């Protein structure tokens, strides 16, 4: 890569010219006298320190870097102490002294400055803005105490003895200052992301030159020695770099110094928007999309559905939100959508931020929860209504017998016992159905298909219903049916047939017939339970098998029902791969039918 020296010179000729002028001044002044050389360098450092303070103070409402802000405010006190160091230097004769106050001010000021460099890193990660007035007052009082301890109170240790040179305290103090400055270098490197590369390099090199300066001040014997001069030159370079890093950057490159964190935060939020699971879009004043994050959602199709919402937000200038239902493939997807109006300051134009979050899974979970609530309400309704009746009967008859056992006839007690037995059976049958139904709803009840003879299932159902049928002089008949085996859950289908047979007896007139049968149609085996009872109206047939509904009516002999039988039958049959339906006419009768998958196995004599 070829260096363009002309371009480099064009960009930096001001700095090069200033550096040449300063070097010339230093050479001329040191030739004239060391005192003049010292005064020039110290005054330059004081001017820089004041300039750093002025920039930091006036930019305190915009400064986004707490470290630069803290150090900049502290430089006012450092400049004031450096001024006292200059005024009390040997040969100035401005403040009468015989104790080499300048050396004491030097040590105190450099220690003060080094500690400030380290202390500033305590606040670098604080999001709260620092109190500039409090910092200024604290440093003012510290500077006053240092001045008083040197000029008024003889408590500050002696740092220089004429004819002997620096004291042990002065030398060790310089090494401690060097250690603190090296710690500041380490902390600066550790907190590199808080500074622009340009400012970071200038501050780091400035600290290194300050370390060099302090090392030189551990070597001299005379205040006018070569080591002292080299130390002041290193200090000059350090302050030039501080000037470049704080003062010049604060004016010519304000975004590097003041808005460094703002730039970083913008990049963070842009990355966050791109990687959010939801869709983020931004619309201009003319409602055209000007930004969308990298999301897998189809922003074009969603934009078509939010036009009305955008118009409403444009008219009302307020946040609008809704849930979009967008068909994608064979499925409806739900999106929680929010439109937020934004007014760009200075331009007066209205922009719109749109945030879409896919809540399809939440909607599905909500629908499942509603279904569970429906199931719960159904369960509570059955328990509250149907379970009360048999227990009311049991409580009433048992109370009569308990109070009047000695006065009742034996036949009367026998009749009450029969009624109590019927109520107990009804409660037991209800609880059995409830238990089976709840197990099916919660997934605890598993289908266990086994080969079973269809005729066997019909015969078991017939034996179950005969006692109830006998009480009403009803005959249960099994019609000639194909004697086949089906692969199904015997317990579930047995429960279905018991419920359907019980319902047929309940709604049949005394002296009638209930017919159980099966018929094979293609790949299905149809079970039928037929009665010649009261029948069911058309609008009632659909409601009888809805989980969220509870319909029951007394039988022809005032028998009570559970209100759950057909619902349980439908769910058990669906678990076994079949379906349930009704064929009924009022006052003619009802046939309850359900199908199960077939072919099965044709039985033979050996079977």
C-alpha positions in Angstrom: 0.0 0.0 0.0 1.5 3.3 -1.1 1.5 6.2 1.4 0.2 9.5 0.1 2.5 11.9 1.8 0.7 14.9 0.3 -2.6 13.9 1.7 -1.1 13.2 5.1 0.6 16.6 5.1 -2.6 18.3 4.1 -4.6 16.7 7.0 -1.9 17.3 9.6 0.0 20.4 8.6 -1.6 22.5 11.4 -0.4 20.1 14.0 3.1 19.8 12.4 3.4 23.6 12.3 2.3 24.0 15.9 4.8 21.3 17.0 7.7 23.0 15.1 6.8 26.3 16.7 6.7 24.8 20.2 10.1 23.0 19.7 11.6 26.3 18.5 10.2 28.2 21.5 11.6 25.5 23.8 15.1 25.6 22.2 15.2 29.4 22.3 13.9 29.6 25.8 16.3 27.0 27.3 19.2 28.8 25.6 18.1 32.0 27.2 17.6 30.5 30.6 16.3 27.3 32.2 13.8 29.3 34.3 12.2 30.7 31.1 12.1 27.2 29.6 10.4 25.9 32.7 7.9 28.7 32.7 7.0 28.2 29.0 6.3 24.5 29.4 4.3 24.9 32.6 2.2 27.7 31.3 1.5 25.6 28.2 0.4 22.7 30.4 -1.8 25.1 32.4 -3.4 26.5 29.3 -4.2 23.0 28.1 -5.6 21.9 31.4 -7.9 25.0 31.5 -8.9 24.3 27.9 -9.8 20.7 28.8 -11.9 21.9 31.7 -13.7 24.5 29.6 -14.6 21.9 26.9 -15.8 19.4 29.5 -17.8 22.0 31.4 -19.6 23.4 28.4 -20.3 20.0 26.9 -21.5 18.5 30.3 -25.1 18.2 29.0 -24.0 16.3 25.9 -21.0 14.4 27.1 -21.8 10.7 27.0 -18.5 9.4 28.4 -18.3 9.7 32.2 -14.6 9.1 32.3 -13.7 12.0 30.0 -16.3 14.2 31.7 -14.9 13.4 35.2 -11.2 13.9 34.2 -12.1 17.1 32.3 -13.8 18.7 35.3 -10.8 17.7 37.6 -8.3 19.4 35.3 -9.3 22.8 36.7 -7.9 22.0 40.1 -4.8 20.4 38.5 -4.2 23.5 36.4 -4.5 25.7 39.6 -1.9 23.5 41.4 0.4 23.6 38.4 0.2 27.4 38.4 1.3 27.4 42.1 4.1 25.1 41.2 5.2 27.5 38.5 5.0 30.6 40.7 7.0 29.0 43.5 9.7 27.6 41.3 13.3 28.3 42.3 14.3 31.7 40.9 10.7 33.0 40.3 10.8 35.1 43.5 7.1 35.8 43.3 6.2 34.0 46.6 9.0 34.3 49.2 10.1 30.9 50.2 13.1 28.9 51.5 11.6 25.4 51.5 11.4 24.6 47.7 7.6 24.7 47.6 7.7 24.0 43.8 8.9 20.4 44.4 6.2 19.8 47.0 3.5 21.2 44.6 4.9 19.0 41.8 4.6 15.8 43.9 1.2 16.7 45.2 -0.2 17.7 41.8 1.2 14.6 40.0 -0.2 12.3 42.6 -3.5 14.1 42.5 -3.5 13.8 38.6 -2.6 10.1 38.7 -5.4 9.3 41.2 -7.8 11.2 39.1 -6.9 9.1 36.0 -7.7 5.9 38.0 -10.8 7.2 39.9 -12.5 8.2 36.6 -12.8 4.5 35.6 -15.2 4.0 38.6 -17.8 6.0 36.8 -17.2 4.8 33.2 -20.0 2.3 33.3 -22.5 4.4 35.2 -25.5 5.3 33.1 -26.5 8.1 35.4 -25.1 11.5 34.5 -22.4 12.8 37.0 -23.0 15.9 39.0 -20.5 18.4 37.6 -21.1 20.9 40.5 -20.3 18.3 43.1 -17.1 17.2 41.3 -16.0 20.8 41.0 -16.6 21.6 44.6 -14.8 18.5 45.9 -11.7 19.1 43.8 -11.7 22.8 44.8 -11.5 21.9 48.5 -8.9 19.2 47.9 -6.7 21.7 45.9 -7.2 24.3 48.8 -6.1 21.7 51.4 -3.0 20.8 49.4 -2.1 24.5 49.0 -2.6 25.2 52.7 -0.6 22.1 53.7 2.4 23.4 51.7 2.2 27.2 52.1 0.5 27.8 55.5 0.8 24.6 57.5 4.2 22.9 57.6 2.8 19.4 57.4 3.6 18.4 53.8 6.9 16.4 53.8 10.0 18.1 52.5 10.9 17.1 48.9 14.1 18.9 48.1 17.2 19.9 50.2 19.7 22.3 48.7 23.1 20.8 48.2 21.7 17.2 48.7 18.9 17.0 46.1 15.6 15.1 46.4 14.5 13.5 49.6 13.7 9.8 50.0 10.0 10.7 50.3 10.1 12.5 47.0 11.8 9.6 45.1 9.5 7.0 46.5 6.5 9.2 45.9 7.5 9.4 42.2 7.6 5.6 42.0 4.2 5.3 43.5 2.9 7.8 41.0 4.4 5.7 38.2 2.7 2.6 39.6 -0.7 4.5 39.7 -0.2 5.7 36.1 0.6 2.1 34.9 -2.6 1.0 36.6 -4.4 3.8 34.7 -2.9 2.4 31.5 -4.2 -1.1 32.3 -7.7 0.2 33.1 -7.7 2.3 29.9 -6.9 -0.8 27.9 -9.6 -2.8 29.8 -12.2 -0.2 29.0 -11.2 0.2 25.4 -14.7 -0.1 24.0 -15.8 3.1 25.7 -13.5 5.2 23.5 -13.0 5.8 19.9 -9.8 4.3 18.5 -8.3 7.8 17.9 -9.0 9.1 21.5 -7.9 5.8 23.0 -4.5 5.9 21.3 -3.9 9.5 22.3 -4.8 9.0 25.9 -2.7 5.8 26.2 0.4 7.4 24.7 -0.2 10.5 26.9 -0.1 8.3 30.0 3.1 6.6 28.8 4.8 10.0 28.3 3.6 11.0 31.8 5.3 7.8 33.2 8.5 8.7 31.4 8.3 12.2 32.8 7.9 10.9 36.4 10.8 8.5 35.9 13.1 11.4 34.9 12.1 13.3 38.0 13.4 10.4 40.2 17.0 11.0 38.8 17.8 14.7 39.1 19.9 16.3 41.8 19.5 19.9 40.8 16.3 21.7 39.8 18.2 22.9 36.7 19.6 19.5 35.7 19.3 17.7 32.3 17.0 15.0 33.8 14.7 17.7 35.0 14.6 19.2 31.5 13.9 15.9 29.8 11.1 15.3 32.3 9.5 18.6 31.4 9.8 17.8 27.7 8.0 14.5 28.3 5.3 16.4 30.2 5.1 18.8 27.3 4.4 15.8 24.9 1.9 14.3 27.3 -0.1 17.5 27.4 0.1 17.9 23.7 -1.5 14.5 23.4 -4.1 15.4 26.0 -4.8 18.5 24.0 -5.3 16.4 20.9 -7.4 13.9 22.6 -9.7 16.2 24.6 -9.6 19.7 23.3 -9.1 19.4 19.5 -11.3 16.2 19.3 -14.0 17.9 21.3 -14.2 20.6 18.6 -13.2 19.1 15.3 -14.4 15.5 15.9 -17.3 15.9 18.4 -18.9 12.6 17.3 -15.8 10.6 18.3 -15.6 12.1 21.7 -19.1 13.1 22.8 -21.3 10.7 20.8 -19.2 7.6 20.8 -21.7 5.7 23.0 -24.6 7.0 20.9 -23.0 5.4 17.8 -22.4 2.2 19.6 -26.0 2.1 21.0 -27.4 2.7 17.5 -25.5 -0.3 16.2 -26.6 -2.4 19.2 -30.3 -1.6 18.6 -29.9 -2.2 14.9 -28.5 -5.7 15.6 -31.2 -6.3 18.1 -33.9 -5.4 15.6 -32.5 -7.6 13.0 -32.4 -10.6 15.3 -35.7 -10.2 17.1 -38.1 -13.1 16.6 -40.9 -10.8 15.6 -41.2 -8.7 12.4 -40.3 -5.0 12.7 -41.1 -2.5 9.9 -40.9 1.2 9.5 -43.1 3.2 7.2 -42.5 6.7 5.9 -44.8 9.7 5.8 -46.4 8.4 2.6 -47.0 5.0 4.3 -44.4 3.1 2.2 -42.2 0.6 3.9 -38.6 1.9 4.3 -37.2 -0.7 6.7 -37.8 -4.3 7.7 -35.6 -6.5 9.8 -34.2 -9.8 8.7 -37.2 -12.0 9.7 -38.6 -15.1 8.1 -42.1 -13.7 8.2 -43.5 -12.5 4.9 -43.4 -8.7 5.4 -45.2 -8.1 2.1 -48.3 -10.1 2.9 -48.4 -8.6 6.4 -48.1 -5.1 5.1 -51.2 -5.7 3.0 -53.2 -6.5 6.1 -52.1 -3.5 8.1 -53.0 -0.8 5.7 -56.2 0.1 7.6 -54.4 0.1 10.9 -51.7 2.5 9.4 -54.4 4.8 8.1 -56.1 4.9 11.6 -52.7 5.7 13.2 -52.0 8.4 10.6 -55.4 10.0 11.3 -55.5 9.8 15.1 -51.7 10.1 15.7 -51.9 7.5 18.4 -50.7 3.9 19.0 -52.9 1.3 17.3 -52.9 -2.4 18.0 -54.8 -5.5 16.8 -54.5 -9.2 16.2 -54.1 -10.1 12.5 -55.4 -13.4 11.2 -53.5 -14.3 8.0 -54.0 -17.6 6.1 -50.7 -19.2 5.3 -51.0 -22.5 3.5 -53.8 -24.5 5.2 -53.4 -22.8 8.5 -54.5 -19.5 10.1 -51.6 -17.6 11.7 -52.2 -15.0 14.3 -50.0 -11.9 14.7 -50.1 -9.4 17.6 -49.6 -6.1 15.7 -48.8 -2.6 17.0 -48.4 0.6 15.0 -46.5 3.3 16.8 -46.4 6.9 15.3 -43.0 8.6 15.4 -42.4 12.3 14.8 -38.9 13.1 13.7 -37.8 16.3 15.5 -36.8 19.1 13.2 -38.5 17.6 10.1 -42.1 17.6 11.4 -42.7 14.4 9.4 -44.7 11.4 10.8 -43.1 7.9 10.6 -44.6 4.7 11.8 -43.0 1.8 13.6 -44.8 -1.6 13.1 -44.1 -4.5 15.4 -45.6 -7.9 14.6 -45.2 -10.9 16.9 -46.4 -14.4 15.8 -48.7 -15.6 18.6 -50.2 -18.6 16.7 -48.9 -21.0 19.4 -50.4 -18.8 22.1 -53.7 -18.7 20.3 -53.7 -22.5 20.0 -52.9 -22.8 23.7 -55.7 -20.4 24.4 -58.2 -22.4 22.4 -57.0 -25.6 24.2 -57.4 -23.9 27.5 -61.0 -22.8 26.5 -61.7 -26.4 25.6 -60.4 -27.6 29.0 -62.5 -24.9 30.7 -65.6 -26.2 28.8 -64.8 -29.7 30.0 -64.4 -28.5 33.5 -67.7 -26.6 33.4 -69.4 -29.7 32.0 -68.0 -31.8 34.7 -69.1 -29.4 37.5 -72.5 -29.1 35.9 -73.0 -32.9 35.9 -71.8 -33.3 39.4 -73.9 -30.4 40.7 -77.1 -31.5 38.9 -77.2 -35.2 38.2 -75.3 -36.5 41.2 -77.6 -34.6 43.6 -80.7 -36.5 42.5 -79.8 -40.0 43.6 -78.2 -38.8 46.8 -81.3 -36.8 47.6 -83.4 -39.9 47.1 -81.0 -41.9 49.3 -81.0 -39.3 52.1 -84.8 -38.9 52.0 -85.6 -42.7 52.2 -82.9 -43.5 54.7 -84.1 -40.6 56.9 -87.7 -41.9 56.8 -86.7 -45.5 57.6 -84.4 -44.2 60.5 -87.2 -42.2 62.1 -90.2 -44.5 61.4 -88.7 -48.0 61.3 -91.0 -49.3 64.0 -94.1 -47.9 62.5 -93.6 -48.8 58.8 -94.9 -51.9 57.3 -92.5 -54.5 56.0 -93.7 -54.1 52.4 -93.3 -50.3 52.6 -89.7 -50.7 53.8 -89.0 -53.2 51.0 -90.3 -50.7 48.4 -88.1 -48.0 49.9 -85.1 -50.4 49.8 -85.7 -51.0 46.1 -85.8 -47.3 45.5 -82.6 -46.7 47.5 -80.9 -49.5 45.6 -81.9 -47.9 42.3 -80.6 -44.6 43.4 -77.3 -46.1 44.5 -77.0 -47.9 41.2 -77.7 -44.6 39.3 -75.1 -42.8 41.4 -72.5 -45.6 40.8 -73.3 -45.6 37.0 -72.8 -41.9 36.9 -69.6 -41.9 38.8 -68.3 -44.7 36.6 -69.1 -42.7 33.5 -67.5 -39.6 34.9 -64.3 -41.5 35.8 -64.0 -43.0 32.3 -64.8 -39.7 30.7 -62.2 -37.7 32.8 -59.6 -40.3 32.0 -60.3 -40.0 28.3 -60.1 -36.2 28.5 -56.8 -36.1 30.3 -55.2 -38.7 28.1 -54.8 -41.2 31.1 -57.1 -43.7 29.4 -55.3 -45.4 26.6 -56.8 -47.4 23.8 -55.9 -51.1 24.2 -57.1 -52.8 21.0 -57.5 -56.6 21.1 -59.4 -59.0 18.9 -62.9 -59.5 20.3 -66.1 -61.1 18.9 -68.8 -58.6 18.0 -71.5 -61.0 19.2 -69.8 -61.3 22.6 -70.1 -57.5 23.0 -73.8 -57.6 22.2 -74.4 -60.4 24.6 -72.7 -58.6 27.5 -74.7 -55.5 26.8 -77.9 -57.6 26.8 -77.1 -59.2 30.1 -76.4 -55.8 31.6 -79.7 -54.3 30.5 -82.0 -57.2 31.3 -82.7 -56.3 35.0 -83.7 -52.8 33.9 -85.8 -54.1 31.0 -87.5 -56.7 33.2 -88.8 -53.9 35.5 -90.6 -52.3 32.5 -91.5 -55.7 30.8 -89.2 -54.9 27.9 -87.5 -57.6 25.8 -84.0 -57.2 24.5 -83.4 -59.0 21.3 -80.1 -59.7 19.4 -80.8 -60.0 15.7 -78.9 -62.4 13.4 -75.6 -60.6 12.8 -72.3 -61.5 11.2 -70.2 -63.3 13.8 -66.9 -61.6 13.3 -64.0 -60.4 15.4 -62.9 -56.7 15.4 -59.7 -55.2 16.7 -60.9 -52.7 19.3 -60.8 -51.9 23.0 -63.3 -54.3 24.6 -63.7 -52.2 27.8 -64.5 -48.9 25.9 -66.9 -50.5 23.4 -68.5 -52.4 26.2 -69.1 -49.2 28.1 -70.6 -47.6 24.9 -73.0 -50.5 24.3 -74.1 -50.5 28.0 -74.8 -46.7 27.8 -76.8 -47.1 24.5 -78.7 -50.1 25.8 -79.6 -48.3 29.0 -80.8 -45.2 27.1 -82.9 -47.4 24.8 -84.6 -49.1 27.8 -85.1 -45.7 29.5 -86.9 -44.1 26.6 -88.9 -47.2 25.6 -92.5 -47.8 26.5 -93.4 -50.8 28.8 -94.0 -54.0 26.9 -91.8 -52.9 23.9 -88.6 -54.4 22.4 -85.0 -53.2 22.2 -83.0 -54.7 19.3 -79.2 -55.1 19.3 -77.6 -55.8 15.9 -74.5 -55.4 13.7 -74.1 -55.1 9.9 -71.0 -55.1 7.8 -70.7 -52.3 5.2 -67.5 -52.2 3.1 -64.6 -51.8 5.6 -66.8 -50.9 8.6 -68.8 -52.8 11.1 -71.9 -50.9 12.2 -73.4 -51.5 15.6 -77.1 -50.6 16.1 -79.3 -50.2 19.2 -82.9 -49.7 18.2 -86.0 -48.8 20.3 -89.6 -47.9 19.6 -89.8 -45.2 22.2 -90.4 -41.5 22.4 -87.7 -40.4 19.8 -85.6 -37.3 19.6 -86.2 -34.0 17.9 -83.8 -33.0 15.1 -82.3 -29.9 16.8 -81.8 -31.9 20.0 -79.8 -34.7 18.3 -76.7 -32.6 17.6 -76.7 -31.0 21.1 -76.8 -34.3 22.9 -73.2 -35.1 21.8 -71.6 -31.7 22.4 -69.1 -31.7 25.3 -70.1 -28.2 26.4 -73.8 -28.9 26.6 -75.8 -30.9 29.2 -79.2 -32.2 28.2 -81.1 -35.0 30.0 -84.7 -35.8 30.3 -86.6 -38.4 32.4 -87.5 -41.8 30.8 -90.9 -43.2 30.2 -91.0 -44.4 33.8 -89.5 -41.2 35.2 -86.0 -42.7 35.2 -83.1 -40.2 35.8 -80.2 -39.8 33.3 -76.6 -38.7 33.7 -76.5 -36.2 30.8 -73.1 -37.6 29.9 -73.8 -41.0 28.2 -73.8 -40.0 24.6 -70.8 -37.6 25.0 -68.8 -40.4 26.6 -69.9 -42.8 23.8 -68.8 -40.5 21.1 -65.4 -39.9 22.5 -64.8 -43.6 23.2 -65.8 -44.5 19.7 -63.6 -41.8 18.1 -60.7 -43.0 20.2 -61.2 -46.4 18.5 -61.3 -44.9 15.0 -65.1 -44.9 14.6 -68.0 -42.4 14.6 -71.4 -42.2 16.3 -74.7 -40.9 14.9 -78.4 -41.0 15.7 -81.4 -41.9 13.5 -84.6 -40.9 15.2 -88.2 -39.7 14.7 -90.4 -38.4 17.4 -92.9 -40.9 18.8 -91.6 -43.6 16.5 -88.2 -44.5 18.0 -84.5 -44.1 17.8 -81.6 -46.1 16.4 -78.2 -45.3 17.9 -75.5 -46.3 15.4 -71.7 -46.4 15.6 -69.1 -47.7 13.2 -65.7 -49.4 13.9 -62.9 -50.1 11.4 -63.2 -53.4 9.6 -62.4 -56.0 8.0 -62.1 -58.3 11.0 -61.9 -62.0 11.2 -64.7 -64.3 10.2 -65.4 -66.9 12.9 -65.6 -70.6 12.2 -66.8 -73.6 14.2 -63.2 -74.2 15.4 -63.1 -70.6 16.6 
